[in-house]
Amino acid sequence: MKKISFFIKVLLIFAVVYLPAFPVYAQTSRGLTVSPPTNDLEMKPGEEKRIQIKFYNNSSESLVGFIKKADFLVLDDQGSPTLFDTSPENNKYSASSWLTLSDERVAIAGNDSFILTVYIKVPETASGCTHYAAVFFEPSNPNLGEKQTKTSVAFRLSSLLNINIAGATCKEKAFISKIFAPKFMEYGPIPFELSVANRSDSHITPKIYVTAQNMLKKSVDLKVLPSVNIFPDAIRNYKTELGQKWMFGSYRLLVNGGYGKTGQTLTSYIDVIVFPWKVTLAIILAIVVIVLLGKSLYQGLVKKETVLEEEIKQEKEEIEKLKEQLKKRGD
Protein backbone atom coordinates (compact mmCIF):
# COMPACT_ATOMS: atom_id res chain seq x y z
CA MET A 1 0.00 0.00 0.00
CA LYS A 2 2.87 2.40 0.72
CA LYS A 3 4.33 1.84 -2.76
CA ILE A 4 0.94 2.55 -4.40
CA SER A 5 0.47 5.71 -2.35
CA PHE A 6 3.96 6.92 -3.31
CA PHE A 7 3.26 6.24 -6.99
CA ILE A 8 -0.01 8.23 -6.89
CA LYS A 9 1.78 11.18 -5.25
CA VAL A 10 4.42 11.18 -7.99
CA LEU A 11 1.72 11.24 -10.69
CA LEU A 12 -0.06 14.15 -9.00
CA ILE A 13 3.14 16.15 -8.74
CA PHE A 14 3.91 15.53 -12.41
CA ALA A 15 0.39 16.63 -13.43
CA VAL A 16 0.54 19.84 -11.40
CA VAL A 17 4.08 20.85 -12.42
CA TYR A 18 4.37 19.78 -16.05
CA LEU A 19 0.97 19.50 -17.72
CA PRO A 20 0.14 23.27 -17.72
CA ALA A 21 3.31 23.89 -19.74
CA PHE A 22 2.03 21.90 -22.72
CA PRO A 23 0.60 24.35 -25.32
CA VAL A 24 -2.98 23.67 -26.43
CA TYR A 25 -3.48 26.55 -28.86
CA ALA A 26 -3.64 24.29 -31.92
CA GLN A 27 -6.53 22.36 -30.37
CA THR A 28 -8.58 25.50 -29.68
CA SER A 29 -8.26 26.40 -33.37
CA ARG A 30 -10.30 23.45 -34.53
CA GLY A 31 -13.42 25.62 -34.49
CA LEU A 32 -12.04 27.79 -37.30
CA THR A 33 -13.43 27.60 -40.83
CA VAL A 34 -12.58 29.47 -44.04
CA SER A 35 -14.69 30.67 -46.96
CA PRO A 36 -14.23 30.06 -49.77
CA PRO A 37 -11.99 27.01 -49.31
CA THR A 38 -11.03 27.18 -53.00
CA ASN A 39 -10.78 30.14 -55.38
CA ASP A 40 -10.78 29.42 -59.12
CA LEU A 41 -9.61 32.53 -60.96
CA GLU A 42 -8.89 33.33 -64.59
CA MET A 43 -6.45 36.19 -65.13
CA LYS A 44 -4.37 37.61 -67.95
CA PRO A 45 -0.62 38.31 -67.74
CA GLY A 46 -0.21 41.76 -66.14
CA GLU A 47 -3.75 41.76 -64.71
CA GLU A 48 -4.46 42.75 -61.10
CA LYS A 49 -7.34 41.55 -58.98
CA ARG A 50 -8.55 41.78 -55.41
CA ILE A 51 -10.38 38.98 -53.59
CA GLN A 52 -11.58 38.49 -50.03
CA ILE A 53 -11.25 35.48 -47.78
CA LYS A 54 -13.26 35.16 -44.58
CA PHE A 55 -12.07 33.23 -41.51
CA TYR A 56 -14.80 32.18 -39.04
CA ASN A 57 -14.06 31.48 -35.38
CA ASN A 58 -16.83 29.10 -34.35
CA SER A 59 -15.45 28.60 -30.84
CA SER A 60 -16.14 30.75 -27.77
CA GLU A 61 -12.45 31.58 -27.28
CA SER A 62 -10.45 34.24 -29.09
CA LEU A 63 -7.86 33.12 -31.61
CA VAL A 64 -4.62 34.93 -32.33
CA GLY A 65 -2.39 33.95 -35.20
CA PHE A 66 -0.63 34.79 -38.43
CA ILE A 67 -2.00 35.06 -41.95
CA LYS A 68 0.55 33.72 -44.41
CA LYS A 69 0.89 32.73 -48.03
CA ALA A 70 2.62 29.72 -49.56
CA ASP A 71 2.89 27.62 -52.67
CA PHE A 72 1.35 24.19 -52.56
CA LEU A 73 1.62 20.89 -54.38
CA VAL A 74 -0.40 17.72 -54.09
CA LEU A 75 1.95 14.82 -53.36
CA ASP A 76 -0.39 12.04 -52.19
CA ASP A 77 -3.23 10.12 -53.84
CA GLN A 78 -5.92 11.64 -51.63
CA GLY A 79 -5.70 15.20 -52.97
CA SER A 80 -4.24 16.70 -49.78
CA PRO A 81 -2.26 19.89 -50.48
CA THR A 82 1.28 20.19 -49.07
CA LEU A 83 2.25 23.77 -48.24
CA PHE A 84 5.78 25.04 -48.80
CA ASP A 85 7.07 28.07 -46.88
CA THR A 86 9.93 28.00 -49.36
CA SER A 87 8.78 26.91 -52.78
CA PRO A 88 10.70 24.00 -54.37
CA GLU A 89 13.14 24.99 -57.08
CA ASN A 90 11.81 25.08 -60.63
CA ASN A 91 8.22 24.99 -59.40
CA LYS A 92 6.49 26.12 -62.58
CA TYR A 93 3.14 26.21 -60.76
CA SER A 94 4.24 28.75 -58.11
CA ALA A 95 2.00 31.77 -57.49
CA SER A 96 2.62 32.84 -53.88
CA SER A 97 4.92 35.68 -55.00
CA TRP A 98 1.97 37.17 -56.89
CA LEU A 99 0.02 37.71 -53.65
CA THR A 100 0.02 40.62 -51.21
CA LEU A 101 -1.99 40.25 -47.97
CA SER A 102 -3.80 43.10 -46.24
CA ASP A 103 -2.94 41.72 -42.80
CA GLU A 104 -0.26 39.44 -41.42
CA ARG A 105 -1.30 39.06 -37.78
CA VAL A 106 -4.90 38.91 -36.60
CA ALA A 107 -7.01 38.26 -33.52
CA ILE A 108 -10.45 36.75 -34.08
CA ALA A 109 -12.89 37.02 -31.18
CA GLY A 110 -15.03 34.04 -30.20
CA ASN A 111 -17.99 33.44 -32.52
CA ASP A 112 -16.73 36.20 -34.81
CA SER A 113 -15.05 36.43 -38.21
CA PHE A 114 -12.22 38.22 -39.96
CA ILE A 115 -12.17 39.29 -43.61
CA LEU A 116 -8.79 39.26 -45.33
CA THR A 117 -8.13 41.10 -48.58
CA VAL A 118 -5.73 39.46 -51.01
CA TYR A 119 -4.20 41.51 -53.83
CA ILE A 120 -3.14 39.47 -56.85
CA LYS A 121 -0.89 40.72 -59.63
CA VAL A 122 0.01 38.37 -62.42
CA PRO A 123 3.44 39.16 -63.94
CA GLU A 124 3.57 40.25 -67.55
CA THR A 125 5.92 37.35 -68.19
CA ALA A 126 3.62 34.75 -66.59
CA SER A 127 3.77 31.51 -68.51
CA GLY A 128 2.22 28.14 -68.17
CA CYS A 129 -1.42 27.21 -67.78
CA THR A 130 -2.34 27.33 -64.08
CA HIS A 131 -0.51 28.50 -60.97
CA TYR A 132 -1.31 27.63 -57.37
CA ALA A 133 -0.97 29.33 -54.00
CA ALA A 134 -2.51 29.08 -50.55
CA VAL A 135 -3.46 31.68 -47.96
CA PHE A 136 -3.63 30.20 -44.47
CA PHE A 137 -4.17 31.00 -40.81
CA GLU A 138 -1.59 29.70 -38.37
CA PRO A 139 -2.44 30.09 -34.66
CA SER A 140 0.14 31.41 -32.20
CA ASN A 141 0.52 31.79 -28.46
CA PRO A 142 -0.58 35.35 -27.65
CA ASN A 143 1.64 35.36 -24.54
CA LEU A 144 4.74 34.92 -26.70
CA GLY A 145 4.27 38.02 -28.87
CA GLU A 146 5.54 37.39 -32.39
CA LYS A 147 7.06 34.02 -31.50
CA GLN A 148 5.11 31.05 -32.82
CA THR A 149 4.44 27.94 -30.78
CA LYS A 150 5.77 24.62 -31.96
CA THR A 151 2.25 23.22 -32.16
CA SER A 152 0.97 26.01 -34.41
CA VAL A 153 2.58 24.51 -37.51
CA ALA A 154 0.43 21.40 -37.04
CA PHE A 155 -2.69 23.42 -37.86
CA ARG A 156 -2.93 25.47 -41.02
CA LEU A 157 -6.38 26.38 -42.21
CA SER A 158 -5.98 27.19 -45.90
CA SER A 159 -7.87 28.78 -48.74
CA LEU A 160 -6.46 27.51 -52.03
CA LEU A 161 -6.04 29.76 -55.08
CA ASN A 162 -6.06 28.24 -58.55
CA ILE A 163 -5.05 30.97 -61.02
CA ASN A 164 -5.66 30.06 -64.66
CA ILE A 165 -3.71 32.09 -67.22
CA ALA A 166 -6.20 33.27 -69.85
CA GLY A 167 -5.30 32.44 -73.43
CA ALA A 168 -2.65 29.89 -72.52
CA THR A 169 -2.47 26.69 -74.54
CA CYS A 170 -2.85 23.88 -72.02
CA LYS A 171 -1.88 20.27 -72.50
CA GLU A 172 -4.62 17.89 -71.34
CA LYS A 173 -3.39 14.42 -70.62
CA ALA A 174 -4.58 11.99 -67.97
CA PHE A 175 -4.82 8.24 -67.78
CA ILE A 176 -5.93 5.41 -65.51
CA SER A 177 -2.76 4.33 -63.74
CA LYS A 178 -4.36 1.54 -61.69
CA ILE A 179 -7.57 -0.43 -61.72
CA PHE A 180 -8.12 -3.14 -59.12
CA ALA A 181 -10.78 -5.59 -58.01
CA PRO A 182 -10.39 -9.16 -56.66
CA LYS A 183 -10.34 -11.73 -59.44
CA PHE A 184 -12.48 -14.11 -57.41
CA MET A 185 -14.92 -13.52 -54.58
CA GLU A 186 -17.32 -15.69 -52.63
CA TYR A 187 -19.78 -12.90 -51.87
CA GLY A 188 -20.43 -9.36 -53.06
CA PRO A 189 -20.37 -6.44 -53.05
CA ILE A 190 -17.21 -6.14 -55.13
CA PRO A 191 -14.57 -3.72 -53.77
CA PHE A 192 -13.17 -1.53 -56.54
CA GLU A 193 -10.18 0.81 -56.70
CA LEU A 194 -9.18 3.23 -59.42
CA SER A 195 -6.24 5.63 -59.72
CA VAL A 196 -6.07 8.47 -62.23
CA ALA A 197 -2.77 10.20 -63.02
CA ASN A 198 -2.83 13.77 -64.29
CA ARG A 199 -0.05 14.84 -66.65
CA SER A 200 -1.84 17.96 -67.82
CA ASP A 201 -0.61 21.53 -67.42
CA SER A 202 -3.53 22.25 -65.11
CA HIS A 203 -5.74 20.50 -62.60
CA ILE A 204 -8.65 18.45 -63.93
CA THR A 205 -11.99 17.43 -62.44
CA PRO A 206 -12.95 14.20 -64.20
CA LYS A 207 -16.50 12.86 -64.23
CA ILE A 208 -16.19 9.09 -63.80
CA TYR A 209 -18.75 6.34 -63.38
CA VAL A 210 -18.32 2.58 -62.98
CA THR A 211 -20.86 0.03 -64.26
CA ALA A 212 -21.10 -3.62 -63.18
CA GLN A 213 -22.40 -5.93 -65.93
CA ASN A 214 -23.34 -9.59 -65.53
CA MET A 215 -22.73 -12.43 -67.99
CA LEU A 216 -25.69 -11.28 -70.09
CA LYS A 217 -24.14 -7.79 -70.35
CA LYS A 218 -26.98 -6.44 -68.25
CA SER A 219 -26.14 -3.62 -65.84
CA VAL A 220 -26.62 -4.66 -62.21
CA ASP A 221 -25.11 -1.59 -60.52
CA LEU A 222 -23.79 1.89 -61.32
CA LYS A 223 -21.60 4.10 -59.15
CA VAL A 224 -20.65 7.71 -59.85
CA LEU A 225 -17.23 8.55 -58.37
CA PRO A 226 -16.73 11.84 -56.49
CA SER A 227 -15.91 14.87 -58.65
CA VAL A 228 -12.61 16.07 -57.20
CA ASN A 229 -9.66 18.06 -58.47
CA ILE A 230 -6.56 16.18 -59.61
CA PHE A 231 -3.61 18.54 -59.68
CA PRO A 232 -0.78 18.45 -62.22
CA ASP A 233 1.68 15.58 -61.79
CA ALA A 234 -0.54 14.09 -59.09
CA ILE A 235 -2.44 10.82 -58.79
CA ARG A 236 -5.89 10.54 -57.25
CA ASN A 237 -7.21 7.29 -55.79
CA TYR A 238 -10.90 6.35 -55.77
CA LYS A 239 -12.60 3.53 -53.87
CA THR A 240 -16.13 2.18 -54.08
CA GLU A 241 -18.18 -1.04 -54.03
CA LEU A 242 -20.51 -2.51 -56.64
CA GLY A 243 -23.26 -5.09 -56.51
CA GLN A 244 -25.03 -6.84 -53.67
CA LYS A 245 -24.11 -9.65 -51.28
CA TRP A 246 -25.69 -12.40 -53.36
CA MET A 247 -24.04 -12.46 -56.77
CA PHE A 248 -23.26 -15.38 -59.06
CA GLY A 249 -21.12 -15.66 -62.17
CA SER A 250 -18.74 -13.44 -64.10
CA TYR A 251 -19.00 -9.65 -63.88
CA ARG A 252 -17.28 -6.93 -65.87
CA LEU A 253 -16.62 -3.57 -64.19
CA LEU A 254 -16.58 -0.89 -66.87
CA VAL A 255 -15.00 2.54 -66.28
CA ASN A 256 -16.12 5.50 -68.36
CA GLY A 257 -15.20 9.10 -67.75
CA GLY A 258 -14.34 12.43 -69.26
CA TYR A 259 -12.25 15.46 -68.34
CA GLY A 260 -10.83 18.70 -69.71
CA LYS A 261 -12.12 21.40 -72.02
CA THR A 262 -11.43 19.32 -75.12
CA GLY A 263 -13.54 16.32 -74.10
CA GLN A 264 -10.82 13.81 -73.21
CA THR A 265 -11.95 10.33 -72.13
CA LEU A 266 -10.99 7.73 -69.54
CA THR A 267 -11.98 4.11 -70.16
CA SER A 268 -10.99 0.73 -68.78
CA TYR A 269 -12.48 -2.49 -67.39
CA ILE A 270 -11.74 -5.46 -65.17
CA ASP A 271 -13.43 -8.87 -64.84
CA VAL A 272 -14.44 -10.50 -61.56
CA ILE A 273 -15.95 -13.89 -60.76
CA VAL A 274 -18.33 -14.11 -57.81
CA PHE A 275 -19.19 -17.64 -56.76
CA PRO A 276 -20.61 -18.52 -53.31
CA TRP A 277 -18.94 -21.92 -53.33
CA LYS A 278 -19.65 -22.79 -49.68
CA VAL A 279 -23.37 -22.21 -50.07
CA THR A 280 -23.34 -23.97 -53.45
CA LEU A 281 -21.47 -26.95 -51.98
CA ALA A 282 -23.90 -27.12 -49.07
CA ILE A 283 -26.84 -27.10 -51.49
CA ILE A 284 -25.26 -29.82 -53.65
CA LEU A 285 -24.56 -31.98 -50.58
CA ALA A 286 -28.13 -31.47 -49.39
CA ILE A 287 -29.45 -32.50 -52.81
CA VAL A 288 -27.20 -35.60 -52.83
CA VAL A 289 -28.40 -36.57 -49.35
CA ILE A 290 -32.04 -36.09 -50.37
CA VAL A 291 -31.52 -38.14 -53.54
CA LEU A 292 -29.81 -40.94 -51.63
CA LEU A 293 -32.50 -40.95 -48.96
CA GLY A 294 -35.19 -40.93 -51.63
CA LYS A 295 -33.49 -43.77 -53.48
CA SER A 296 -33.16 -45.77 -50.28
CA LEU A 297 -36.80 -45.22 -49.38
CA TYR A 298 -37.88 -46.12 -52.90
CA GLN A 299 -35.84 -49.32 -52.90
CA GLY A 300 -37.26 -50.20 -49.50
CA LEU A 301 -40.80 -49.66 -50.74
CA VAL A 302 -40.13 -51.68 -53.88
CA LYS A 303 -38.69 -54.52 -51.81
CA LYS A 304 -41.66 -54.49 -49.46
CA GLU A 305 -44.04 -54.44 -52.41
CA THR A 306 -42.24 -57.43 -53.95
CA VAL A 307 -42.44 -59.37 -50.68
CA LEU A 308 -46.14 -58.57 -50.35
CA GLU A 309 -46.78 -59.67 -53.91
CA GLU A 310 -45.00 -62.98 -53.21
CA GLU A 311 -46.99 -63.48 -50.02
CA ILE A 312 -50.25 -62.67 -51.82
CA LYS A 313 -49.34 -65.07 -54.62
CA GLN A 314 -48.59 -67.84 -52.10
CA GLU A 315 -51.86 -67.18 -50.30
CA LYS A 316 -53.74 -67.34 -53.57
CA GLU A 317 -52.12 -70.67 -54.41
CA GLU A 318 -53.01 -72.03 -50.96
CA ILE A 319 -56.58 -70.81 -51.36
CA GLU A 320 -56.79 -72.52 -54.74
CA LYS A 321 -55.47 -75.74 -53.19
CA LEU A 322 -58.05 -75.53 -50.42
CA LYS A 323 -60.78 -75.01 -52.99
CA GLU A 324 -59.65 -78.08 -54.89
CA GLN A 325 -59.60 -80.16 -51.72
CA LEU A 326 -63.05 -78.97 -50.70
CA LYS A 327 -64.39 -79.71 -54.17
CA LYS A 328 -63.03 -83.26 -54.06
CA ARG A 329 -64.61 -83.85 -50.68
CA GLY A 330 -67.95 -82.59 -51.94
CA ASP A 331 -67.86 -84.95 -54.85
C-alpha positions, -999 to 999 in steps of 0.1 A, spaced: 0 0 0 29 24 7 43 18 -28 9 25 -44 5 57 -23 40 69 -33 33 62 -70 0 82 -69 18 112 -53 44 112 -80 17 112 -107 -1 142 -90 31 162 -87 39 155 -124 4 166 -134 5 198 -114 41 209 -124 44 198 -160 10 195 -177 1 233 -177 33 239 -197 20 219 -227 6 243 -253 -30 237 -264 -35 265 -289 -36 243 -319 -65 224 -304 -86 255 -297 -83 264 -334 -103 234 -345 -134 256 -345 -120 278 -373 -134 276 -408 -126 295 -440 -147 307 -470 -142 301 -498 -120 270 -493 -110 272 -530 -108 301 -554 -108 294 -591 -96 325 -610 -89 333 -646 -64 362 -651 -44 376 -679 -6 383 -677 -2 418 -661 -37 418 -647 -45 428 -611 -73 416 -590 -85 418 -554 -104 390 -536 -116 385 -500 -113 355 -478 -133 352 -446 -121 332 -415 -148 322 -390 -141 315 -354 -168 291 -343 -155 286 -308 -161 307 -278 -124 316 -273 -104 342 -291 -79 331 -316 -46 349 -323 -24 340 -352 -6 348 -384 -20 351 -419 5 337 -444 9 327 -480 26 297 -496 29 276 -527 14 242 -526 16 209 -544 -4 177 -541 19 148 -534 -4 120 -522 -32 101 -538 -59 116 -516 -57 152 -530 -42 167 -498 -23 199 -505 13 202 -491 22 238 -482 58 250 -488 71 281 -469 99 280 -494 88 269 -528 107 240 -544 131 250 -571 118 251 -606 82 250 -594 65 261 -626 31 262 -608 42 287 -581 20 318 -575 26 328 -539 49 357 -550 20 372 -569 0 377 -537 0 406 -512 -20 403 -480 -38 431 -462 -29 417 -428 -3 394 -414 -13 391 -378 -49 389 -366 -70 383 -335 -105 368 -341 -129 370 -312 -150 340 -302 -180 334 -325 -167 362 -348 -150 364 -382 -122 382 -400 -122 393 -436 -88 393 -453 -81 411 -486 -57 395 -510 -42 415 -538 -31 395 -568 -9 407 -596 0 384 -624 34 392 -639 36 403 -676 59 373 -682 36 348 -666 38 315 -685 22 281 -682 -14 272 -678 -23 273 -641 -5 285 -610 -13 276 -574 -10 293 -540 -25 291 -505 -35 317 -480 -36 302 -445 -42 310 -408 -16 297 -384 -24 301 -347 1 314 -322 5 318 -285 -6 354 -277 16 354 -245 47 349 -267 43 380 -289 55 374 -324 71 340 -315 51 311 -328 44 279 -308 58 246 -320 23 232 -322 10 260 -344 26 245 -375 4 214 -370 -27 234 -379 -29 255 -410 -64 264 -422 -60 272 -459 -79 288 -487 -65 275 -520 -60 298 -551 -61 282 -586 -50 310 -610 -57 301 -647 -37 321 -672 -62 333 -698 -53 324 -734 -27 299 -725 -25 267 -745 -29 239 -720 -19 203 -725 -46 179 -713 -34 144 -706 -46 120 -680 -48 82 -678 -59 54 -655 -28 43 -637 -44 15 -617 -76 -4 -617 -81 -31 -591 -108 -56 -580 -104 -92 -567 -103 -117 -594 -125 -141 -574 -149 -135 -546 -173 -157 -526 -198 -129 -519 -204 -94 -531 -204 -64 -531 -172 -61 -551 -146 -37 -538 -132 -15 -565 -102 8 -567 -92 32 -594 -62 56 -597 -61 85 -622 -28 102 -630 -28 138 -643 0 148 -666 -18 180 -678 -6 215 -674 -35 222 -651 -57 205 -626 -86 185 -639 -120 174 -624 -129 142 -642 -165 129 -642 -162 91 -638 -188 63 -634 -183 26 -630 -209 0 -643 -211 -36 -632 -224 -59 -659 -233 -96 -655 -227 -124 -680 -257 -113 -701 -241 -78 -703 -270 -64 -682 -261 -36 -658 -266 -47 -622 -251 -16 -605 -238 19 -613 -216 41 -591 -207 77 -598 -172 85 -584 -167 118 -565 -159 149 -587 -126 161 -572 -97 181 -585 -66 162 -596 -36 185 -597 -8 185 -622 17 156 -618 -5 141 -591 -24 108 -588 -59 105 -573 -72 73 -558 -109 64 -558 -126 35 -539 -161 22 -541 -182 -10 -540 -205 -25 -566 -233 -51 -565 -250 -68 -537 -241 -97 -513 -257 -124 -534 -240 -125 -568 -233 -154 -591 -211 -157 -622 -187 -134 -641 -190 -96 -639 -173 -69 -659 -166 -36 -642 -166 -9 -669 -150 25 -663 -161 55 -684 -152 91 -677 -143 124 -693 -123 155 -683 -108 187 -697 -121 214 -720 -114 193 -751 -135 163 -741 -108 138 -732 -120 103 -721 -110 77 -695 -120 41 -702 -110 7 -688 -125 -25 -674 -117 -55 -652 -134 -89 -648 -144 -105 -616 -159 -139 -608 -183 -141 -578 -192 -176 -568 -206 -185 -533 -189 -219 -533 -196 -228 -497 -234 -222 -501 -233 -240 -534 -215 -270 -520 -239 -271 -491 -268 -271 -515 -253 -298 -537 -246 -320 -506 -281 -315 -494 -294 -325 -528 -272 -356 -528 -284 -366 -494 -320 -361 -504 -315 -381 -535 -298 -409 -516 -325 -410 -490 -352 -409 -516 -335 -438 -535 -332 -458 -503 -368 -452 -494 -379 -461 -529 -358 -493 -529 -373 -502 -495 -408 -497 -507 -401 -517 -539 -387 -545 -518 -417 -545 -495 -440 -544 -524 -422 -574 -540 -424 -594 -507 -461 -586 -504 -468 -597 -539 -450 -630 -532 -470 -635 -500 -503 -627 -518 -493 -651 -546 -486 -678 -521 -519 -672 -503 -537 -673 -536 -521 -707 -544 -530 -720 -510 -566 -708 -514 -568 -725 -547 -555 -757 -532 -580 -755 -504 -608 -750 -530 -597 -781 -549 -596 -802 -517 -630 -790 -507 -644 -797 -542 -630 -833 -541 -646 -839 -507 -679 -826 -519 -679 -850 -548 
